[in-house]
Amino acid sequence: MKASKQRQPPYPRRLDERMGCRAGSSYPPVLWQYIGNDIAGRRARPSSRKPTQSVAHGDGMPPPRPGAVQLNPIRARIADREIVSAVPTERLHALTTYSGRQLSLDHCAADEIFVEDIAAALSKVCRFGAQTRVFYSVAQHAVLVRDIVVEDLDRPDLALFGLHHDSHEAFAGDIPSPLKAKLNEESGGAYDRLCDRLDLAISEAFGFSIPPDDDSDDRAVVKRADRIALLLEARLLLHDEGAGVQRQLEDHGIALEDLSSSRHVGAPLQPPDAEARFLAAHAAASGASTPA
């Protein structure tokens, strides 16, 4: 009687073992993990039925239970619409950083944040979605904002906040505002929630606080410095010499005549120089912020 042929695994044994699945198994565990997440996400999608409006809240959500813990606005934005899956996702949503460490984009813990990773990444990320006449890094922009906050707006206590206001872009990229608005619109604010998680981890790692209220005075100072830097950079880097940016910023009270005559962007730096400048600014701000 002819012996039956033994069933062969769907791919070579070496790959089978490397992917962590048993011989003859159709899918490796990481693929089952992805399938489980996809199923959980589909089940958790909101119903098309219109939710019942709450008289007290008017947001379609039931009123909070008595004694329930209220999240601050930043953490509330992070938690909003997020789906917690029973299948762990760290292996799918982990980023390998410049230093070779792993950063979980799901949890964004402070002990996974290192300034050398941020400086190295931001020095290679180009401002304005790379639609510039010459390369100009987010790292150089961050140092400019820090200088405006400390020297022009006289808030040295916000030096670290000003320097790291865009540090989430080291891991999430620098996305131009129109594209960012489009992505958030189609994803229910997923990009903003990721940036909020990263901002919280960065502030905890470096020992400064981010005001939870978007309308706070400290946020207003850093936002004004950011807009001043935006206009200065647009005049130097964009082909329209900042005309479009200037029209957008007039509604926020930022005009050319308001800019300090002594403040200028400076020559665009190459990545190694921008990285060194960012690290020096971080060291100076950390020293100034350290209690005696």
CYANA upper distance limits for C-alpha pairs under 8 A (distance plus 0.5 A):
  7 ARG  CA     24 GLY  CA      7.95
  8 GLN  CA     24 GLY  CA      6.86
  9 PRO  CA     13 ARG  CA      7.72
  9 PRO  CA     16 ASP  CA      8.35
  9 PRO  CA     23 ALA  CA      6.18
  9 PRO  CA     24 GLY  CA      4.43
  9 PRO  CA     25 SER  CA      7.28
  9 PRO  CA     26 SER  CA      8.28
 10 PRO  CA     24 GLY  CA      6.94
 10 PRO  CA     25 SER  CA      8.09
 10 PRO  CA     26 SER  CA      7.11
 11 TYR  CA     15 LEU  CA      7.26
 11 TYR  CA     16 ASP  CA      6.96
 12 PRO  CA     16 ASP  CA      6.60
 13 ARG  CA     17 GLU  CA      6.64
 13 ARG  CA     23 ALA  CA      7.51
 14 ARG  CA     18 ARG  CA      6.65
 15 LEU  CA     19 MET  CA      6.57
 16 ASP  CA     20 GLY  CA      7.00
 16 ASP  CA     21 CYS  CA      6.35
 16 ASP  CA     22 ARG  CA      7.46
 16 ASP  CA     23 ALA  CA      7.01
 16 ASP  CA     28 PRO  CA      8.31
 17 GLU  CA     21 CYS  CA      6.57
 17 GLU  CA     22 ARG  CA      7.68
 17 GLU  CA     23 ALA  CA      8.27
 19 MET  CA     28 PRO  CA      6.22
 19 MET  CA     29 PRO  CA      8.14
 19 MET  CA     30 VAL  CA      8.46
 20 GLY  CA     28 PRO  CA      6.66
 20 GLY  CA     29 PRO  CA      7.29
 21 CYS  CA     25 SER  CA      6.81
 21 CYS  CA     27 TYR  CA      7.65
 21 CYS  CA     28 PRO  CA      5.38
 21 CYS  CA     29 PRO  CA      6.91
 27 TYR  CA     31 LEU  CA      6.72
 27 TYR  CA     32 TRP  CA      7.29
 28 PRO  CA     32 TRP  CA      7.18
 29 PRO  CA     33 GLN  CA      6.62
 30 VAL  CA     34 TYR  CA      6.85
 30 VAL  CA     91 ARG  CA      8.50
 31 LEU  CA     35 ILE  CA      6.71
 32 TRP  CA     36 GLY  CA      6.54
 33 GLN  CA     37 ASN  CA      6.76
 33 GLN  CA     87 VAL  CA      6.99
 33 GLN  CA     88 PRO  CA      8.18
 33 GLN  CA     89 THR  CA      8.14
 34 TYR  CA     38 ASP  CA      6.71
 34 TYR  CA     92 LEU  CA      8.32
 35 ILE  CA     39 ILE  CA      6.72
 36 GLY  CA     40 ALA  CA      6.62
 36 GLY  CA     87 VAL  CA      6.97
 37 ASN  CA     41 GLY  CA      6.51
 37 ASN  CA     85 SER  CA      6.91
 37 ASN  CA     86 ALA  CA      8.46
 37 ASN  CA     87 VAL  CA      6.69
 37 ASN  CA     89 THR  CA      8.35
 38 ASP  CA     42 ARG  CA      6.70
 39 ILE  CA     43 ARG  CA      6.75
 40 ALA  CA     44 ALA  CA      6.68
 40 ALA  CA     85 SER  CA      6.59
 40 ALA  CA     86 ALA  CA      8.24
 41 GLY  CA     45 ARG  CA      6.81
 41 GLY  CA     83 ILE  CA      7.39
 41 GLY  CA     85 SER  CA      7.94
 44 ALA  CA     83 ILE  CA      7.42
 51 PRO  CA     60 GLY  CA      5.91
 51 PRO  CA     61 MET  CA      8.28
 52 THR  CA     60 GLY  CA      5.99
 52 THR  CA     61 MET  CA      8.12
 53 GLN  CA     57 HIS  CA      8.29
 53 GLN  CA     58 GLY  CA      5.90
 53 GLN  CA     59 ASP  CA      6.68
 53 GLN  CA     60 GLY  CA      4.76
 53 GLN  CA     61 MET  CA      7.40
 54 SER  CA     58 GLY  CA      5.33
 54 SER  CA     59 ASP  CA      6.95
 54 SER  CA     60 GLY  CA      6.12
 54 SER  CA     61 MET  CA      6.70
 54 SER  CA     62 PRO  CA      6.50
 54 SER  CA     63 PRO  CA      7.64
 56 ALA  CA     63 PRO  CA      7.64
 57 HIS  CA     61 MET  CA      7.75
 57 HIS  CA     62 PRO  CA      8.22
 57 HIS  CA     63 PRO  CA      7.26
 64 PRO  CA     68 ALA  CA      6.91
 71 LEU  CA     75 ARG  CA      6.31
 71 LEU  CA     76 ALA  CA      5.88
 72 ASN  CA     76 ALA  CA      6.48
 72 ASN  CA    212 PRO  CA      6.80
 73 PRO  CA     77 ARG  CA      6.64
 73 PRO  CA    212 PRO  CA      6.26
 73 PRO  CA    213 ASP  CA      7.17
 74 ILE  CA     78 ILE  CA      6.98
 74 ILE  CA    196 ASP  CA      7.06
 74 ILE  CA    212 PRO  CA      6.20
 74 ILE  CA    213 ASP  CA      8.44
 75 ARG  CA     79 ALA  CA      6.68
 75 ARG  CA    196 ASP  CA      8.22
 75 ARG  CA    197 ARG  CA      8.43
 76 ALA  CA     80 ASP  CA      6.48
 77 ARG  CA    193 ARG  CA      6.70
 77 ARG  CA    196 ASP  CA      8.19
 78 ILE  CA     82 GLU  CA      7.97
 78 ILE  CA    193 ARG  CA      5.13
 78 ILE  CA    194 LEU  CA      7.77
 78 ILE  CA    196 ASP  CA      6.91
 78 ILE  CA    197 ARG  CA      7.09
 79 ALA  CA    193 ARG  CA      8.38
 81 ARG  CA    188 GLY  CA      8.04
 89 THR  CA     93 HIS  CA      6.65
 89 THR  CA    106 ASP  CA      8.11
 90 GLU  CA     94 ALA  CA      6.28
 90 GLU  CA    104 SER  CA      6.59
 90 GLU  CA    105 LEU  CA      8.34
 90 GLU  CA    106 ASP  CA      7.39
 93 HIS  CA    104 SER  CA      6.61
 93 HIS  CA    105 LEU  CA      6.09
 93 HIS  CA    106 ASP  CA      7.07
 94 ALA  CA    102 GLN  CA      6.68
 94 ALA  CA    103 LEU  CA      5.91
 94 ALA  CA    104 SER  CA      4.89
 94 ALA  CA    105 LEU  CA      6.28
 94 ALA  CA    106 ASP  CA      8.38
 95 LEU  CA    102 GLN  CA      6.08
 95 LEU  CA    103 LEU  CA      5.54
 95 LEU  CA    104 SER  CA      6.87
 95 LEU  CA    105 LEU  CA      7.56
 95 LEU  CA    171 PHE  CA      8.39
 96 THR  CA    100 GLY  CA      6.32
 96 THR  CA    101 ARG  CA      6.19
 96 THR  CA    102 GLN  CA      5.25
 96 THR  CA    103 LEU  CA      6.89
 97 THR  CA    101 ARG  CA      5.92
 97 THR  CA    102 GLN  CA      6.68
 97 THR  CA    103 LEU  CA      7.45
 97 THR  CA    117 ASP  CA      6.70
 98 TYR  CA    116 GLU  CA      8.35
 98 TYR  CA    117 ASP  CA      5.73
 98 TYR  CA    120 ALA  CA      7.40
 98 TYR  CA    121 ALA  CA      7.72
 99 SER  CA    116 GLU  CA      8.01
 99 SER  CA    117 ASP  CA      6.65
101 ARG  CA    112 GLU  CA      8.13
102 GLN  CA    112 GLU  CA      7.60
103 LEU  CA    108 CYS  CA      7.03
103 LEU  CA    109 ALA  CA      8.37
103 LEU  CA    112 GLU  CA      6.19
103 LEU  CA    113 ILE  CA      8.06
104 SER  CA    108 CYS  CA      5.85
104 SER  CA    109 ALA  CA      7.98
104 SER  CA    112 GLU  CA      8.46
105 LEU  CA    194 LEU  CA      7.86
107 HIS  CA    197 ARG  CA      7.97
108 CYS  CA    112 GLU  CA      7.52
108 CYS  CA    197 ARG  CA      6.71
108 CYS  CA    198 LEU  CA      6.36
108 CYS  CA    201 ALA  CA      6.42
109 ALA  CA    113 ILE  CA      7.73
109 ALA  CA    201 ALA  CA      6.05
110 ALA  CA    200 LEU  CA      8.49
110 ALA  CA    201 ALA  CA      4.91
110 ALA  CA    202 ILE  CA      6.72
110 ALA  CA    204 GLU  CA      6.30
110 ALA  CA    205 ALA  CA      5.25
111 ASP  CA    205 ALA  CA      7.06
113 ILE  CA    117 ASP  CA      8.13
113 ILE  CA    201 ALA  CA      7.60
113 ILE  CA    202 ILE  CA      6.82
113 ILE  CA    205 ALA  CA      6.84
114 PHE  CA    118 ILE  CA      7.20
114 PHE  CA    205 ALA  CA      8.28
115 VAL  CA    119 ALA  CA      6.55
115 VAL  CA    279 LEU  CA      7.93
116 GLU  CA    120 ALA  CA      6.48
116 GLU  CA    279 LEU  CA      7.91
117 ASP  CA    121 ALA  CA      6.64
117 ASP  CA    170 ALA  CA      8.18
118 ILE  CA    122 LEU  CA      6.46
118 ILE  CA    167 SER  CA      6.96
118 ILE  CA    170 ALA  CA      5.83
118 ILE  CA    171 PHE  CA      8.42
119 ALA  CA    123 SER  CA      6.52
119 ALA  CA    139 ALA  CA      7.10
119 ALA  CA    170 ALA  CA      8.31
119 ALA  CA    275 GLU  CA      5.62
119 ALA  CA    276 ALA  CA      8.32
119 ALA  CA    278 PHE  CA      6.59
119 ALA  CA    279 LEU  CA      6.94
120 ALA  CA    124 LYS  CA      7.36
120 ALA  CA    271 PRO  CA      8.31
120 ALA  CA    275 GLU  CA      6.21
121 ALA  CA    125 VAL  CA      7.01
121 ALA  CA    170 ALA  CA      5.57
121 ALA  CA    171 PHE  CA      8.22
122 LEU  CA    137 SER  CA      7.01
122 LEU  CA    138 VAL  CA      5.72
122 LEU  CA    139 ALA  CA      5.29
122 LEU  CA    167 SER  CA      7.90
122 LEU  CA    169 GLU  CA      7.56
122 LEU  CA    170 ALA  CA      5.71
122 LEU  CA    275 GLU  CA      8.06
123 SER  CA    137 SER  CA      5.77
123 SER  CA    138 VAL  CA      6.74
123 SER  CA    139 ALA  CA      5.35
123 SER  CA    140 GLN  CA      7.70
123 SER  CA    270 GLN  CA      8.28
123 SER  CA    271 PRO  CA      5.20
123 SER  CA    272 PRO  CA      7.68
123 SER  CA    274 ALA  CA      5.98
123 SER  CA    275 GLU  CA      5.72
124 LYS  CA    137 SER  CA      6.64
124 LYS  CA    138 VAL  CA      8.24
124 LYS  CA    271 PRO  CA      6.11
125 VAL  CA    137 SER  CA      5.89
125 VAL  CA    138 VAL  CA      6.32
125 VAL  CA    139 ALA  CA      8.34
125 VAL  CA    170 ALA  CA      8.22
125 VAL  CA    173 GLY  CA      7.75
125 VAL  CA    174 ASP  CA      7.41
126 CYS  CA    130 ALA  CA      5.58
126 CYS  CA    135 PHE  CA      6.62
126 CYS  CA    136 TYR  CA      5.92
126 CYS  CA    137 SER  CA      5.00
126 CYS  CA    138 VAL  CA      6.52
126 CYS  CA    174 ASP  CA      8.01
127 ARG  CA    131 GLN  CA      8.27
127 ARG  CA    132 THR  CA      8.06
127 ARG  CA    135 PHE  CA      8.34
127 ARG  CA    136 TYR  CA      6.41
127 ARG  CA    137 SER  CA      6.14
127 ARG  CA    138 VAL  CA      6.11
127 ARG  CA    141 HIS  CA      8.48
127 ARG  CA    174 ASP  CA      7.36
128 PHE  CA    132 THR  CA      7.16
128 PHE  CA    174 ASP  CA      8.18
128 PHE  CA    175 ILE  CA      8.23
128 PHE  CA    176 PRO  CA      6.42
129 GLY  CA    174 ASP  CA      7.03
129 GLY  CA    175 ILE  CA      6.63
129 GLY  CA    176 PRO  CA      6.16
130 ALA  CA    135 PHE  CA      7.75
131 GLN  CA    238 LEU  CA      7.83
132 THR  CA    136 TYR  CA      8.25
132 THR  CA    237 LEU  CA      5.76
132 THR  CA    238 LEU  CA      5.76
132 THR  CA    239 HIS  CA      7.83
133 ARG  CA    237 LEU  CA      5.98
133 ARG  CA    238 LEU  CA      6.64
133 ARG  CA    239 HIS  CA      7.28
134 VAL  CA    237 LEU  CA      7.10
134 VAL  CA    268 PRO  CA      8.18
135 PHE  CA    268 PRO  CA      7.37
135 PHE  CA    270 GLN  CA      8.30
136 TYR  CA    140 GLN  CA      7.61
136 TYR  CA    141 HIS  CA      8.42
136 TYR  CA    237 LEU  CA      8.41
136 TYR  CA    268 PRO  CA      5.92
136 TYR  CA    269 LEU  CA      7.27
136 TYR  CA    270 GLN  CA      8.37
137 SER  CA    141 HIS  CA      7.01
137 SER  CA    268 PRO  CA      8.32
137 SER  CA    269 LEU  CA      8.03
137 SER  CA    271 PRO  CA      7.78
137 SER  CA    274 ALA  CA      7.76
138 VAL  CA    142 ALA  CA      6.58
138 VAL  CA    166 ASP  CA      8.30
138 VAL  CA    174 ASP  CA      8.32
139 ALA  CA    143 VAL  CA      6.96
139 ALA  CA    274 ALA  CA      6.44
139 ALA  CA    275 GLU  CA      7.13
139 ALA  CA    278 PHE  CA      6.52
140 GLN  CA    144 LEU  CA      6.79
140 GLN  CA    268 PRO  CA      8.29
140 GLN  CA    269 LEU  CA      7.72
140 GLN  CA    274 ALA  CA      6.08
140 GLN  CA    277 ARG  CA      8.02
140 GLN  CA    278 PHE  CA      7.55
141 HIS  CA    145 VAL  CA      6.77
141 HIS  CA    229 ALA  CA      7.68
142 ALA  CA    146 ARG  CA      6.72
142 ALA  CA    162 GLY  CA      7.64
142 ALA  CA    163 LEU  CA      5.50
142 ALA  CA    164 HIS  CA      7.26
142 ALA  CA    165 HIS  CA      7.84
142 ALA  CA    166 ASP  CA      7.48
142 ALA  CA    278 PHE  CA      8.09
143 VAL  CA    147 ASP  CA      6.71
143 VAL  CA    163 LEU  CA      6.32
143 VAL  CA    277 ARG  CA      7.93
143 VAL  CA    278 PHE  CA      6.64
143 VAL  CA    281 ALA  CA      7.24
144 LEU  CA    148 ILE  CA      6.78
144 LEU  CA    229 ALA  CA      7.17
144 LEU  CA    265 VAL  CA      7.58
145 VAL  CA    149 VAL  CA      6.64
145 VAL  CA    162 GLY  CA      6.44
145 VAL  CA    163 LEU  CA      6.98
145 VAL  CA    222 VAL  CA      8.10
145 VAL  CA    225 ALA  CA      6.05
145 VAL  CA    226 ASP  CA      6.14
145 VAL  CA    229 ALA  CA      6.63
146 ARG  CA    150 VAL  CA      6.67
146 ARG  CA    159 ALA  CA      6.07
146 ARG  CA    160 LEU  CA      7.97
146 ARG  CA    162 GLY  CA      5.24
146 ARG  CA    163 LEU  CA      5.31
146 ARG  CA    225 ALA  CA      8.44
147 ASP  CA    151 GLU  CA      6.13
147 ASP  CA    152 ASP  CA      7.83
147 ASP  CA    159 ALA  CA      8.44
148 ILE  CA    152 ASP  CA      5.34
148 ILE  CA    153 LEU  CA      6.71
148 ILE  CA    225 ALA  CA      6.25
148 ILE  CA    229 ALA  CA      8.40
149 VAL  CA    153 LEU  CA      5.50
149 VAL  CA    154 ASP  CA      6.81
149 VAL  CA    155 ARG  CA      6.15
149 VAL  CA    156 PRO  CA      7.45
149 VAL  CA    158 LEU  CA      7.50
149 VAL  CA    159 ALA  CA      7.19
149 VAL  CA    162 GLY  CA      7.03
149 VAL  CA    221 VAL  CA      7.54
149 VAL  CA    222 VAL  CA      6.97
149 VAL  CA    225 ALA  CA      6.39
150 VAL  CA    154 ASP  CA      5.46
150 VAL  CA    155 ARG  CA      5.34
150 VAL  CA    156 PRO  CA      4.96
150 VAL  CA    157 ASP  CA      8.31
150 VAL  CA    158 LEU  CA      7.79
150 VAL  CA    159 ALA  CA      6.64
151 GLU  CA    155 ARG  CA      7.93
151 GLU  CA    156 PRO  CA      8.13
152 ASP  CA    260 SER  CA      8.19
153 LEU  CA    221 VAL  CA      7.92
153 LEU  CA    225 ALA  CA      8.32
155 ARG  CA    159 ALA  CA      7.70
157 ASP  CA    289 SER  CA      7.24
158 LEU  CA    162 GLY  CA      6.46
158 LEU  CA    218 ASP  CA      8.03
158 LEU  CA    222 VAL  CA      8.29
159 ALA  CA    163 LEU  CA      6.60
159 ALA  CA    285 ALA  CA      6.13
160 LEU  CA    164 HIS  CA      6.53
160 LEU  CA    208 PHE  CA      7.31
160 LEU  CA    282 HIS  CA      7.39
160 LEU  CA    285 ALA  CA      6.15
160 LEU  CA    286 SER  CA      7.40
160 LEU  CA    289 SER  CA      8.42
161 PHE  CA    165 HIS  CA      6.21
161 PHE  CA    203 SER  CA      8.34
161 PHE  CA    208 PHE  CA      7.31
161 PHE  CA    209 SER  CA      8.01
161 PHE  CA    210 ILE  CA      7.67
161 PHE  CA    222 VAL  CA      8.07
162 GLY  CA    222 VAL  CA      6.18
163 LEU  CA    167 SER  CA      8.43
163 LEU  CA    281 ALA  CA      8.18
163 LEU  CA    282 HIS  CA      7.74
164 HIS  CA    168 HIS  CA      8.48
164 HIS  CA    202 ILE  CA      8.42
165 HIS  CA    199 ASP  CA      8.41
165 HIS  CA    222 VAL  CA      8.28
167 SER  CA    171 PHE  CA      8.47
167 SER  CA    199 ASP  CA      7.94
167 SER  CA    202 ILE  CA      8.20
168 HIS  CA    172 ALA  CA      6.52
168 HIS  CA    173 GLY  CA      8.15
168 HIS  CA    195 CYS  CA      6.27
168 HIS  CA    198 LEU  CA      6.01
168 HIS  CA    199 ASP  CA      6.53
168 HIS  CA    202 ILE  CA      8.33
169 GLU  CA    173 GLY  CA      4.82
169 GLU  CA    174 ASP  CA      5.79
169 GLU  CA    195 CYS  CA      8.41
170 ALA  CA    174 ASP  CA      8.49
172 ALA  CA    194 LEU  CA      8.35
172 ALA  CA    195 CYS  CA      7.71
175 ILE  CA    179 LEU  CA      6.97
175 ILE  CA    180 LYS  CA      6.30
176 PRO  CA    180 LYS  CA      6.54
177 SER  CA    181 ALA  CA      6.60
178 PRO  CA    182 LYS  CA      6.85
179 LEU  CA    183 LEU  CA      6.64
180 LYS  CA    184 ASN  CA      6.64
180 LYS  CA    191 TYR  CA      8.06
181 ALA  CA    185 GLU  CA      6.55
182 LYS  CA    186 GLU  CA      6.81
183 LEU  CA    187 SER  CA      6.48
183 LEU  CA    189 GLY  CA      7.97
183 LEU  CA    190 ALA  CA      8.42
183 LEU  CA    191 TYR  CA      7.61
184 ASN  CA    188 GLY  CA      6.04
184 ASN  CA    189 GLY  CA      4.54
184 ASN  CA    190 ALA  CA      6.49
184 ASN  CA    191 TYR  CA      6.50
184 ASN  CA    192 ASP  CA      7.46
185 GLU  CA    189 GLY  CA      6.82
187 SER  CA    191 TYR  CA      8.29
189 GLY  CA    193 ARG  CA      6.80
190 ALA  CA    194 LEU  CA      6.79
191 TYR  CA    195 CYS  CA      6.80
192 ASP  CA    196 ASP  CA      6.62
193 ARG  CA    197 ARG  CA      6.78
194 LEU  CA    198 LEU  CA      6.79
195 CYS  CA    199 ASP  CA      6.49
196 ASP  CA    200 LEU  CA      6.74
197 ARG  CA    201 ALA  CA      6.87
198 LEU  CA    202 ILE  CA      6.57
199 ASP  CA    203 SER  CA      6.60
200 LEU  CA    204 GLU  CA      6.68
200 LEU  CA    210 ILE  CA      7.99
201 ALA  CA    205 ALA  CA      6.54
202 ILE  CA    206 PHE  CA      6.76
203 SER  CA    207 GLY  CA      6.30
203 SER  CA    208 PHE  CA      5.65
203 SER  CA    209 SER  CA      6.32
203 SER  CA    210 ILE  CA      7.31
204 GLU  CA    208 PHE  CA      7.09
204 GLU  CA    209 SER  CA      7.88
206 PHE  CA    286 SER  CA      8.27
210 ILE  CA    219 ARG  CA      8.45
211 PRO  CA    216 SER  CA      7.16
211 PRO  CA    218 ASP  CA      7.51
211 PRO  CA    219 ARG  CA      7.21
212 PRO  CA    216 SER  CA      8.48
214 ASP  CA    219 ARG  CA      7.04
215 ASP  CA    219 ARG  CA      7.29
215 ASP  CA    220 ALA  CA      7.30
216 SER  CA    220 ALA  CA      6.78
217 ASP  CA    221 VAL  CA      6.78
218 ASP  CA    222 VAL  CA      7.04
219 ARG  CA    223 LYS  CA      6.46
220 ALA  CA    224 ARG  CA      6.50
221 VAL  CA    225 ALA  CA      6.81
222 VAL  CA    226 ASP  CA      6.58
223 LYS  CA    227 ARG  CA      6.72
224 ARG  CA    228 ILE  CA      6.69
224 ARG  CA    254 ILE  CA      8.47
225 ALA  CA    229 ALA  CA      6.65
226 ASP  CA    230 LEU  CA      6.59
227 ARG  CA    231 LEU  CA      6.78
227 ARG  CA    249 LEU  CA      7.88
227 ARG  CA    254 ILE  CA      7.78
228 ILE  CA    232 LEU  CA      6.77
228 ILE  CA    254 ILE  CA      7.32
228 ILE  CA    259 LEU  CA      7.69
229 ALA  CA    233 GLU  CA      6.49
229 ALA  CA    265 VAL  CA      8.29
230 LEU  CA    234 ALA  CA      6.47
230 LEU  CA    245 VAL  CA      8.30
231 LEU  CA    235 ARG  CA      6.75
231 LEU  CA    242 GLY  CA      6.90
231 LEU  CA    245 VAL  CA      6.92
231 LEU  CA    246 GLN  CA      6.98
231 LEU  CA    256 LEU  CA      8.48
232 LEU  CA    236 LEU  CA      7.23
232 LEU  CA    242 GLY  CA      8.50
232 LEU  CA    264 HIS  CA      7.47
232 LEU  CA    265 VAL  CA      6.98
233 GLU  CA    237 LEU  CA      6.35
233 GLU  CA    238 LEU  CA      8.44
233 GLU  CA    242 GLY  CA      8.37
233 GLU  CA    265 VAL  CA      6.92
234 ALA  CA    238 LEU  CA      5.73
234 ALA  CA    241 GLU  CA      6.49
234 ALA  CA    242 GLY  CA      4.90
234 ALA  CA    245 VAL  CA      7.42
235 ARG  CA    240 ASP  CA      8.18
235 ARG  CA    241 GLU  CA      4.59
235 ARG  CA    242 GLY  CA      4.85
235 ARG  CA    243 ALA  CA      8.16
236 LEU  CA    241 GLU  CA      6.72
236 LEU  CA    242 GLY  CA      8.13
236 LEU  CA    265 VAL  CA      8.48
237 LEU  CA    241 GLU  CA      7.43
237 LEU  CA    242 GLY  CA      8.49
238 LEU  CA    242 GLY  CA      6.61
240 ASP  CA    244 GLY  CA      7.69
242 GLY  CA    246 GLN  CA      6.44
243 ALA  CA    247 ARG  CA      6.90
244 GLY  CA    248 GLN  CA      7.01
245 VAL  CA    249 LEU  CA      6.70
246 GLN  CA    250 GLU  CA      6.69
246 GLN  CA    254 ILE  CA      8.29
246 GLN  CA    255 ALA  CA      7.40
246 GLN  CA    256 LEU  CA      8.43
247 ARG  CA    251 ASP  CA      8.28
248 GLN  CA    252 HIS  CA      8.40
249 LEU  CA    253 GLY  CA      7.09
249 LEU  CA    254 ILE  CA      5.96
249 LEU  CA    255 ALA  CA      7.70
250 GLU  CA    254 ILE  CA      5.93
250 GLU  CA    255 ALA  CA      6.59
254 ILE  CA    258 ASP  CA      7.25
255 ALA  CA    259 LEU  CA      7.57
259 LEU  CA    263 ARG  CA      7.89
269 LEU  CA    273 ASP  CA      6.36
269 LEU  CA    274 ALA  CA      6.03
270 GLN  CA    274 ALA  CA      6.59
271 PRO  CA    275 GLU  CA      6.41
272 PRO  CA    276 ALA  CA      6.76
273 ASP  CA    277 ARG  CA      6.64
274 ALA  CA    278 PHE  CA      6.63
275 GLU  CA    279 LEU  CA      6.76
276 ALA  CA    280 ALA  CA      6.67
277 ARG  CA    281 ALA  CA      6.70
278 PHE  CA    282 HIS  CA      6.66
279 LEU  CA    283 ALA  CA      6.68
280 ALA  CA    284 ALA  CA      6.68
281 ALA  CA    285 ALA  CA      6.54
282 HIS  CA    286 SER  CA      6.43
283 ALA  CA    287 GLY  CA      6.65
284 ALA  CA    288 ALA  CA      6.73
285 ALA  CA    289 SER  CA      6.55
286 SER  CA    290 THR  CA      6.61
